[in-house]
Amino acid sequence: MLLAQLIAGPVLHIDETEMKLKDGRGYVWVFASPSATIYIFRRSREGDFLRQMLKNFKGVLVSDFYSAYDGLPCLQQRCLIHLMRDMNRATLDNPFDQELQSITAPFGALLRSIIMTVDEHGLKRRYMQTHANAVEAFFSALAERFYESDASKGLQERLLRNRQRLFTFLKNDGVSWNNNLAENAIKRVSDYREDVGRSVKEAGLAEHLVLLSLYQTCRVRDISFLKFLLSRERDMDTYAAGKHRRRRGPRIEIYPKGYLPSSIGSLRRAGTSRTGITITVESE
């Protein structure tokens, strides 16, 4: 259900990270929107499966510059934070390259003016389109210029190759200029990776990713993950709308029905604990 919701939406953020397992390695992919998040595991970083998975997606895909996304048949927006980081790194590596600075300086000024509009009006097309002429002027000047240094030629080629994917957000409502949504979601996997090391197998990871998908979806919707699980509701939209069926749960419900640890069982037979508090386990 979450996947169908993501594909039917107007914007989809995507990212991936490596995961080392007890029985090999692979990649966790995250698909995120402002209303849902899904994590899946693949043994390979190859993106061929994305064509089938996203064949019905008609919105804008926001991603980094990984080449696996290039051929997908949908509108795309590359993360401009990634691009600016690479530009800053290139400038630091080539501090005396005036040709490189003749590209990075006007691009930075252009992006800053756009972000000021975003800060004032949000991601609304009617305001964003006021920058369209400035964007076209930048690329026209860039295409006509001849550069000699390797750094400037490389950046020129990269910008022109991604020309149609850098400012898609100017023409579409609600499309972000960065991929922070997916990057924040993928950090959950990074934290888990640090905790488990290489002690988890693919089956265990798959189960964890199901729960993580629910958790992150609750998080972006500002829903309590614990309360949603305890509600026993299967439809998060229904739960979020406050229409979920309320069930009378047990007073203490920690273990599955039919299972009672010996430590709890002995207390139950005794009737009271050492503190004198009665332990009661009720079922529906």
N, C-alpha and C positions, 0 to 999 in steps of 0.2 A: 504493500500500500504506500509506504514512504517513497519507494522508487517511482511509482506512477505519479505521485504528487510532485516529485522533483522534475520529472521529464515534462509534465504538463505546465510547469511554471515558466515565467518570463526570463528568469536569470538562474544560472547554475554555476557554482564555483567548484573547481576540481584541483586536487593536489595528490601527491603520492610520496611515500617514504619507504626506505628499505627496512625489512624486519628479519632478523636472524633467529632461526628456530633450532630446536634440538635436533630436528631431522632435516636440516637444510636452511634455505633462506628464500625470501620472496619479497613482495611489496604490498603494502596496505594502501589502498586508494580511498580517498574521501570525496564524496559528492555532497555539496552543501548549498543550502538556500536560507533565506531568513526564516523559513518555517519548518525545515526538515534537514536531517543529516544522515548519511548512510556511509558505513565503512565496509569495504570488501577486501578480501585477500586474493592475490594472484601470485603464482610462482614466478612469473616473468614480469619485467617492466614494459614489455611490448604492449603497445596500445591498440592492437588490431581489434580487440573485443569491444572497444569504444564505439566503433562504427555500428555494430548491431545494437548495442545497448542504447545508444543515443539517436537511433535512426528516426525516431518520431519527435525528437526535441526541436522545437521551433523558436526557442528563445536565444539569449546571448550566453555564450560560454566564457567564463572568466578563468584565466589560467596563467601559469608562468610561461616561459619560452621553450618548454620541452617540445621537441619536434613531433612527438606522437600526436599532438593536438592539431598540427597544421592542416591535415587533410580532412578534418571532420566537416561535414556539410551543414554548418550553421554559422551564424554570426559569432564573432569572437572578440574578446577584449583581453589584451595582454596586460599583466600586472606592471604598472608604471613604477611602482616602488622597486621592483626587481631591476628594471631598466636604469633607474637613477642610481641604484647601488653600483651597478656595473660601470656607469659613466663616471661616478666618483672614483671608483677604483682605477679606471683607465687614466683619469687625470692625475691621480697620485703617482701612478707608475710612469707617467710621461709629463712631468711638471713644466717642461719647457716647450711642449708641443702646441704652438699657437694655432695650427690648423685644427687640432682636436678641440681646443677651447672655443674656436669659432663655431663649432657645432653644439657643444655642451652648454655654453652660456645662453644662447638664444632659446634652446630647448628648455632649459631650466626656467627662464623668464616666462616662456609661454605656459608651462605647466603651473607655475606659481599663480599666474593670473587666473587660470581655470579653477584651481583649487580655492582661490578666494571667492569665486562665484559659487562653488559648491558649498563652502562654509556659510555663505549668506542665504542661498536659496535652495540648497539641497540638490539631489540628483534629478533635476527636472529639465526635460529636453528644451522647453521654450527659453530657458535661460542659458543652457549649455550651448545651444546653436549659435549664440552671438560670437563664439570663438571660432567658428568654422572657417571663416575667411583667413584668420591669422594662422590656423593650422595649415591650410592649403598654401599660403604664402611661404611658410617655413619649408615645406616639402618641395615646393617648386624651386626655391633657392638652393636647397640641398642637392637636388638632382642635377642642377646645371653646373655646380661647382666641381672643379678637378682638384683632387687632393694627392699629395705625394707621400706623406707619412703612413706607415702601416696601420697605426692606431686610428687615424682619422678615416682612412679608406675602409677599415673594418667596420667602424661605427656607421659610416655612411651607407654601406651595403646592408647592414642589419636594420637600420631605420627604414630604408626604402623597401626592403623585403617584407617588413611587417607594417607597412604604411596603412593598410586597410584594417589592422587589428589593434592599433594603438589608441585611437580616439573614437571607437565605436560608442562609448558611453555618452558622447555629445549628442547622439542622434536617437537615444533610447532612454525612456524614463526608468529610473530606479537601478541603473547599471553602474556598479562601482568602478572606479579607475584603478583599484588595487584588488589583490586576492587575499586580503586579511581574513575574511570569513573562513576560507578553507585552511589557511595557514594556522589559525587559532585552533581549528578542529583537529588538525594533524598533530598538534602539540600533545593532545591527549594520548596519541599512540606513542609519541616519543617518551612521555612520562612512564607509560606502561612498559616500554622497551627497557628503560633503565631499571625498573623494578624487577623484571623477570629474567633479564639477561638472555641466555639461550636455553632456558629451562622449559620453555613451552613448546608443545607440538602444534601442528596445523589445526587439528580438531579443537584443541583448547583455545587457540587464538580465534577460531571462527565463532565459538560460543561467546567469547569476550566481546567480539566486534558487534554481535547482535545487541548485547546489553549497552555497549558504548554508543551505538546508533540511537537507541532509545534515550539514553542519558543526555547526549548532546542535543537531540531534538527537543527534549524537555527544557534544556538549558537555554536554547535560542528562543523558545516560546515563553520563557519565564514561568515554567511549570515545575512543581516539586516532583523530582524523579521518584522519591520514596512514596509520596502520596498517590502518584499515578499507578505505581505497581500495586499498592495496597488496595486501590479501588477495583482492581480486577477488570477494568475497562480495556477493551481491545482497540477502540477507536480514539485516538488522541484528540481529534477534532471535536468529537462528542464530549469528551472529558473537559477540554478547554472551554467549551461553550457552557459548561455547568449543567449539562443534560444527562450526565452519566447516571446509570441506575445505582442507587445507594444500597449496599448490602450490609447487613449486620454481620460484622466480622467477629471472630472469637476474641475473648478477652486477652488470651495469650496465644499467638500464632507464630511460632518460630520454626517448628518442625513439620514435615509433611504428615498428612493423616495416616495413622497406623504406625507411626514411628515415635518411640519415646525412649530417649537415652536412659541408661540404667541409673545415672545420677539423679535425673528428674523423677524416674519411676520410684526410687526409694523414698524420695521426699513425699511423693504423692501418697504412697502407702502409709507413711508415718502420719500424714495429715497436716503436719506443721513443720516448718523449718526450725533451725536452731534459734532463729531470732523470734520465733513465735508467730510469724506471719503465715497465714494459710496460703498454700499454693493450689490454685485452681486452674485446670485446663479444660476449657469448654469447646465443644464442637458445635457446628451449626445444626 
